[in-house]
Amino acid sequence: LCTSYKSEMIEKYVGDGTNYGIQINYSKDGQTQLGTGGAIKKATQQLEDSFMVLYGDSYLPIDYKSVQSAFKKLNDAALMTIYKNDNELDASNVFFEFGKVKKYSKGSKSDEFNYIDFGLSFFNKSVFSQYRPDQNFDLSETFSDLCKANRLAAYEVKERFYEVGSISGIRDFTEYIKRSQNVI
């Protein structure tokens, strides 16, 4: 887990993962927040040659193994999961065609953008070699750089994600869980 602000609270609650049947290692930003990209760069010393990044404030109803298999079959530096959003859940930030993310811009609006990044990505570790250790940068910079180099593949998902980092997002997720329980 990459942690920063209030990381001690997460470590105290989750511990080493034994209570959950998993092993958890931590990569802490330290005194200076590194941004998502900088945190991943710092964590690469603990990671294998390819790895998955999952946003901590999202619930993703997805088959992770299918996405991993798709990434392994590709000869790209990274793979971003995307959802056809049409500015519904949040501002769309992705234009893709022919299996590649052609344009990505976090926070910019464009009529070309009708997809949104889903919150799950796979990377080859080498993607982060161009960044300095302890450099502060957002993961969106990495995605933009990969787009320019035509090295960012896309995996389209059909079911929406649930952002659980806000009150409205938690309400949406709660309704999803209630509907899911009625189906089971």
C-alpha positions in Angstrom: 0.0 0.0 0.0 1.3 3.5 -0.9 0.4 5.7 2.0 0.8 9.3 2.9 -1.4 11.5 5.0 -2.5 9.8 8.3 -0.7 6.6 7.1 -0.2 5.5 10.7 -4.0 5.2 11.1 -4.1 2.8 8.1 -1.2 0.7 9.4 -2.7 0.5 12.9 -6.0 -0.7 11.6 -4.9 -3.0 8.8 -1.5 -4.1 10.2 0.5 -6.5 8.1 -2.6 -8.1 6.6 -2.5 -11.3 8.7 -6.1 -10.7 10.0 -7.2 -10.7 6.4 -5.2 -13.6 5.1 -2.9 -11.5 3.0 0.5 -9.9 3.3 0.7 -6.1 3.2 3.9 -4.1 2.7 3.8 -0.3 2.9 5.6 2.4 0.9 5.3 5.7 2.8 5.7 9.1 1.2 7.6 10.4 4.2 7.7 14.1 5.2 6.8 15.3 1.7 3.7 14.1 -0.2 4.8 12.6 -3.5 1.5 12.5 -5.4 0.2 9.3 -6.8 2.9 9.0 -9.5 5.7 9.8 -7.0 4.4 7.3 -4.5 4.3 4.6 -7.1 7.8 5.5 -8.2 9.0 5.1 -4.6 7.2 1.8 -4.3 8.8 0.3 -7.4 11.7 -0.9 -5.4 9.3 -3.3 -3.7 7.4 -4.4 -6.9 7.9 -7.0 -9.6 8.6 -6.0 -13.2 4.9 -5.6 -13.9 2.3 -4.6 -11.4 -1.3 -3.4 -10.9 -2.4 0.0 -9.5 -5.8 0.3 -8.0 -7.2 3.6 -6.7 -7.9 3.4 -2.9 -11.2 5.3 -3.1 -13.0 3.1 -5.6 -15.0 -0.1 -5.7 -14.6 -1.8 -9.1 -16.9 -4.6 -10.1 -14.5 -6.2 -12.5 -12.7 -9.5 -13.1 -9.2 -8.5 -12.3 -7.6 -11.6 -13.7 -9.1 -10.9 -17.2 -7.6 -7.5 -17.2 -4.2 -8.9 -16.1 -4.4 -11.5 -18.8 -5.1 -8.8 -21.4 -2.1 -6.8 -20.2 0.2 -9.8 -20.3 -0.8 -10.5 -24.0 0.1 -6.9 -25.0 3.4 -5.5 -25.9 2.7 -2.1 -24.3 4.2 -0.3 -21.3 0.8 0.1 -19.6 -2.9 -0.7 -19.7 -5.7 1.6 -18.5 -9.2 0.3 -17.8 -11.8 2.7 -19.2 -15.5 3.1 -19.0 -17.8 4.8 -21.5 -18.9 7.7 -19.4 -20.1 10.5 -21.7 -19.5 12.9 -18.8 -22.1 11.1 -16.6 -20.2 10.0 -13.5 -17.6 12.7 -13.7 -15.9 14.6 -16.5 -14.7 12.2 -19.2 -11.0 12.3 -19.7 -10.1 9.7 -22.3 -10.2 9.4 -26.0 -9.4 5.9 -27.3 -9.5 4.0 -30.6 -8.1 0.8 -31.9 -7.3 -0.5 -28.4 -5.1 2.5 -27.4 -5.7 5.5 -25.3 -4.9 8.3 -27.7 -5.6 11.2 -25.5 -5.8 11.5 -21.7 -6.2 14.7 -19.7 -7.2 14.8 -16.1 -9.2 18.0 -15.4 -9.5 19.2 -19.0 -12.7 19.1 -21.0 -12.9 18.1 -24.7 -15.7 17.0 -26.9 -13.4 14.1 -28.0 -13.5 12.6 -24.5 -16.3 10.2 -23.9 -14.5 7.6 -21.6 -13.2 7.9 -18.1 -10.3 6.0 -16.5 -11.8 3.3 -14.4 -9.3 3.2 -11.6 -7.4 0.1 -12.4 -4.2 0.0 -14.4 -1.3 -2.3 -15.1 2.3 -1.1 -15.7 5.7 -2.3 -16.6 8.1 -1.1 -13.9 10.3 0.5 -16.6 7.6 3.2 -17.1 8.7 4.8 -13.9 12.4 4.8 -14.6 12.3 8.2 -16.2 11.3 9.9 -12.9 13.6 10.8 -10.0 13.2 9.1 -6.7 11.2 11.3 -4.2 9.9 13.4 -7.2 6.4 14.7 -6.6 4.2 14.0 -9.7 0.7 12.9 -10.4 -0.1 9.6 -12.2 -2.0 11.6 -14.8 1.4 12.9 -16.0 2.6 9.3 -16.6 -0.6 8.5 -18.5 -0.2 11.6 -20.7 3.4 10.7 -21.4 2.4 7.2 -22.3 -0.3 8.5 -24.7 2.2 10.7 -26.5 4.4 7.7 -27.0 1.5 5.5 -28.1 2.3 3.0 -25.3 -1.0 3.0 -23.3 -3.4 0.2 -24.1 -7.1 0.4 -23.1 -9.3 -2.3 -21.7 -13.0 -1.3 -21.9 -15.3 -2.3 -19.0 -19.1 -2.3 -19.3 -20.1 -1.8 -15.6 -19.6 1.5 -13.9 -17.2 2.0 -10.9 -18.1 3.3 -7.5 -16.1 6.1 -6.0 -16.3 5.8 -2.2 -14.2 8.9 -1.3 -17.2 11.2 -0.9 -20.6 11.1 0.8 -22.5 11.0 -2.5 -20.2 8.3 -3.7 -20.8 6.2 -0.6 -24.6 6.7 -1.1 -24.3 5.4 -4.7 -22.2 2.4 -3.6 -24.7 1.6 -0.8 -27.6 1.6 -3.3 -25.5 -0.7 -5.6 -24.9 -3.1 -2.7 -28.6 -3.1 -1.8 -29.5 -3.9 -5.5 -26.9 -6.6 -5.7 -28.2 -8.3 -2.5 -31.7 -8.4 -4.0 -30.3 -10.2 -7.1 -28.5 -12.9 -5.0 
